[in-house]
Amino acid sequence: MELRHLLQNYRVSKGISDSSCEYYLRCVKQLERFTGHPPDTSDLQRDRVNEWLHAKSGKPAYRKSLRTGIMAIWSFAADSGYCNRPRELSLSGCVHPRSILGQPRMSHDC
């Protein structure tokens, strides 16, 4: 199932707001740029999504936001029986601003 269609089901099922739906749609569009086709549930594979996240340029917080959005969609897809449950996606290798400033990183950070 295409993720855009799944997102419509997610919206109805979970009653998410317009702004949340737009956020998830932006995440799907970014994944589409990477895959070169409208992503579907078969694209929700840990190695493939990790590759996409690591290929994204920009601030670590942006990649973390994309990861959060895709994980929400992926979890819903799994709950709906379209794929297996996601495992944690890694953002290792990203440079965290606190590490640049010499401050310790918190466990929940990137």
N, C-alpha and C positions, 0 to 999 in steps of 0.2 A: 504494500500500500504506500502511495506517495505520502511523504511527510506533510505536505500542504493539506491533503485531504484528512489525514490523521489529526492535524491541528484543529480542523473544524469539529471533529468528534470530541477532541479534548476540551475545546471551548464550551460545547454544549454540556458535556458530562461534568466538568468541574466548575462551570459557571465563572470562568475567568474574565477579567475586565478587558475592555478594548485595548488599553495600553499594554497589558500583559500579552495579549494575542499578537499585537504588533511586534513586541520584543521577540517572541518565539518565532514569528515569521522572519524577522531579520536574521535570526540564527540559522534558520533553514535556508534562506537566500545565500548566506555566506558559505554554507556547506555546499550548496548548488554550484557556486563558482568554482569550488575545489573539484567536485566530481565531474562537472561538465554536463550534467543532466539533472533533471528534477530528482532530488534524493528520495529514496523510498526506504522501507524498513530493512531491506537487504544491505543498505549502506551503513547500517548501525552495527558496525564491527569495531571492537576495541582498537585494533591496530590501525585501521583506516581513519577513525575519528581522531586518534592520537596524532597520526601523521598530519591531518588537517590542522589541528590545533597548533602543532609545532611549526607548521608552514606559515601561520598567520603572523604578520608583522604588527607592531604596535605595542602598547603598554601591556604588562602582565595582567592588569585588571581587566582589560578588554578580552583577552583570551580566557580568563577565568569566567567572565560573564557569558561568553559563548559556550563554554563547557557546562555551566549551570543550566543554560537554556536547553541545550541538546540533551543533557541528562534527564531533564524533566520530561521532554518529549519521548525520549527513549524508554523511560520508566512507564509512561502511559502506554506506549506501544507494547511493552512486555506484559503489562497488566491486561491488555486487550487481546493477548495471545498471538501477536504478530511477530515476535522475536523473543530472544532470551533476555533476561534481566541484564542490565549493564553492570560492569565492574567499574571501579573507580578509574577515571581517566587521569593520566599524569600530565602535569605541567612542569615536570622537572627540567632543569636547564634554563628556566626563565630567571632573569635577574630581578630580584625583588628590591624595591627602593630602599628598604630598611638596611639591606646588606650593603648597599652603597654608602649609606650614612654611618655604617659601623654599629647599628643598633641590632639587637637580637631579633630574629624572626619569631613570630608566634606560630604555634603548630597549625592553626587554621589558615595561615597565609599560604598563598600560591605554592 
